Amino acid sequence: MESQRFRRPDRVRHQADFDRVYQCDAFAADDVLVVKGCRNSLGHPRLGLSVSRKVGNAVVRNRWKRLIREAFRHTRQHFSVGVDLVVRPRRGGQPSLAAIERSLPGLARRVIRKLGPP
């Protein structure tokens, strides 16, 4: 059984990787999240987070990040291999694990479909 941990190789960490994802034109949004994506040369999906101060104070921002990471851990088997996703909360959205778990896989599929075949 594959580990459900969110390890360092599962994260988009470097500014160059974030810049590469932002250069891609593939994104999808709903009332909870905005997801941008780009293919990577790795054999697994990676998650990057972008939660600005406009979302709220530090407590609110950290709650969003914890919930998005948890939803990614639970739903990562639905994602195509070799894709980097940068996720941010939608302005006015409320942090809820159930809502994020419903939203994230569908948005990721839409982004992957926009990227086209590998």
N, C-alpha and C positions, 0 to 999 in steps of 0.2 A: 504494500500500500504506500502511495506517495505521501510524503510528509506534508502536513498542512501549514507548516511554519512559514512566516514571511521573512525570508532571509535576505542577506545583502544582494545576492545575484538576482533577486526578484524585484529590485528597486531601480528606478531611473535616478541616478545620483549626480551625474556630471552635467555641468552647464552645457557642454557641447551636445549631449544627448537631448536635453530639453530644447535647445535651439533647433536640432534636427527635426524633432516632433513638431515644433511650432512652424517650421518651414513647409511641412506637408499640409495639403489642403483638406485632409479628411478629418471631419469632426461631426459630432452628433450631439443633440441636446434635448432635454425634456424639462419638466418643471422642477426637477430635483438636482440634476447634474449636467455638466458640460464635459464631453470627452473628446480629446484630440488624439490622433494616433498616427503611427508611422511604422513601417516594417523594420525589423532588426535582423541581424545575421545570426542571432542566438537561436537555440532550440526551444525557447520558452517565452511566455509573455512577461513583461515587466510593467510595474506601476510607478508613476510619478505623481506627486501631489502638488497642487498650486492653490493654496488657501490664503487669500489676501486679508488685510486688516479690515476691508470693507465688509467682510462676513460678520465680524464681531470681535469681542475681546479675546484674549489668549485662551480662556477656558472654552469658549465656543469654537474657536479655530481648532484647538486640539481635539475636541469632541468630534468635529467633522473628520479630521484626519484618522482618528482611531476607527470610526465607523466605516470609512471608505476602505481602509486597509483590511478590516475584518470582512467586509463584503467581498473584496477581491480574493481573500483567502478561501472563502466559502464557494465562490463561483468561478474560480480560475480555470476549471476543467472545461468550461463552455467557450473559452477563448482560443483563437487560433494560435498555433505556435509561431514564434518569431514576430511579435508585435509589441511595440512600446506604446503605452497608454498614459496620457497625462490627464488627470481628472481634477476638476474643480467644482465646488458647489455653485448652484445657480443662485443668483441674487434673490433673496426672499424665500428660499427653500428652508425647510425645517429639518434638522438632523434626526433621522430615524433609520435604524438598521434595516427594518423591513422594506421601507421605501427605496433605500439605496440598493439592497439586494435585488429588488424587482427591476430597478432602472439600469444598473451597471451592465448586466449581460446583453440586454437588448441594444443599448447604445454602442457597446463594443462590437457587436455583430454588424451594426450599421456602418461603423467606421471601417471595419475590415472589408465589408462589401464595397465601400467607396475606394479603398486602396487597390482593389482588383487582385488578379492572381499574382502569386509570388514570382 
